[in-house]
Amino acid sequence: MKPSIFHSLFYSKHHAGQKSAALHETEHENKEHDMQFDMESLVGAILLVGVLLSISLLIIGIAWYYALTGHLGVHYQISGMNLFSFFIQDLHQVFHGLLQPHILISLGINVLMLTPYTRVLISMLYFAFVEHNFKYTMFTGFVLVVLTYSLFLR
């Protein structure tokens, strides 16, 4: 919200060298808007990169699997595993040189599941350390605890 021309003329004639409360408030609102825009851009970038990376891994893995086998049916046995063990198992195989199509597909699934988790984590840190908003930090922290339990501990 920009001050009007009249406000600018009035301000320059009557308050030379001093900031008026109205102009200071407008500058503060603009600064908050810029910070909010930056946070929205960061969250959007996190979601975009996560989804694009996930789709890329899935497409490459499925295409590679199809090229090797001639069919698209990939079979998984993940019952009794949480996301953490699923992810660690895949990383272990990658670091031991066992890169196979089903590993890329698994990594694509892992990235897709970790994308909203990362978004909530970044939001909580933003509310805690940038906004200093205790209420939103607590709400976002609660969501993070529920996601952590659901994805990693169960």
HELIX and SHEET records of a PDB file:
HELIX    1   1 ILE A    5  HIS A   14  1                                  10    
HELIX    2   2 ALA A   21  THR A   69  1                                  49    
HELIX    3   3 LEU A   83  PHE A   95  1                                  13    
HELIX    4   4 PRO A  101  TYR A  126  1                                  26    
HELIX    5   5 PHE A  127  GLU A  131  3                                   5    
HELIX    6   6 PHE A  134  THR A  148  1                                  15    
HELIX    7   7 TYR A  149  LEU A  153  3                                   5    
END                                                                             
